Amino acid sequence: MVDELLVAAAAVGSAGVVYLAAAARVVKQYERGVLFRLGRVTGDVRAPGLNLIIPFVDRLHRINMQIVTMPIPAQEGITRDNVTVRVDAVVYFRVVDAASALVKVEDYKFAVSQMAQTSLRSIIGKSDLDDLLSNREKLNQGLELMIDSPAVGWGIQVDRVEIKDVSLPDTMKRSMARQAEADRERRARIINADAELQASKKLAEAAEQMSDTPAALQLRLLQTVMAVAAEKNSTLVLPIPVELLHFLERGGQGGQPPPTEEGRQPQPTPHTNGGPHPG
């Protein structure tokens, strides 16, 4: 009798262990469980930890609640200013309602991927090339809004959308390089012209100042000679003012007035005091 009771207890214990093994489900910290009982969603979403279900009646589906990083394949399109580009992006999203993500859409990841590709092509057609290259923050916000609007009904929240790269044709790259080079050359010429204008104004002020004090010009000449001589050059170039040449030229002529057109000295003018002319 005792043996039969022990066998029965062992059988019941074994059955209980098998039942627990079949009914026990572990939901991880970053997951949520959705319970289907005979094909219908039953109860609330199961929290992380150990959960018991009815074997062969209930089915527990686990939904990952982590942020998903999904790259958007490169999409080729024509911008509003008729430039062919290829743009790829990345979208960050997560599930906020596990039941809706499992029931309302067949495959929420595939649905988000297709919606992101469609929205990216739409953004390309509505934007100019300059916006794609320099105003990406605004385009990212518009793209995020376009993806997030239908995804809210699926229990999905789009956290962020980023445009990664914009590929241009080689001809367009060369044209943009030439444009940038021409713009830099224009700015360089403007800067040089402005520098010349400022230098000319300063030189004019210096010339006006030196014209009032001729000794300043000589001092400046001596300073230039000293600066050149300090370099220990074998040849010293000494500038001579033009005024000095004129002075030397007048000194060489002995103070005589210049000849007339016939090459002769001018005759003294006779006195006309009213007296008799000399015979």
Secondary structure, 3 states (H helix, E strand, C coil): CHHHHHHHHHHHHHHHHHHHHHHEEEECCCEEEEEEECCEECCCCECCEEEECCCCCEEEEEEECCCEEEEEEEEEEECCCCCEEEEEEEEEEEECCHHHHHHCCCCHHHHHHHHHHHHHHHHHHHCCHHHHHHCHHHHHHHHHHHHHHHHHHHCEEEEEEEEEEEECCHHHHHHHHHHHHHHHHHHHHHHHHHHHHHHHHHHHHHHHHHHHCHHHHHHHHHHHHHHHHCCCCCCCCCCCCHHHHHHHHHHHCCCCCCCCCCCCCCCCCCCCCCCCCCC
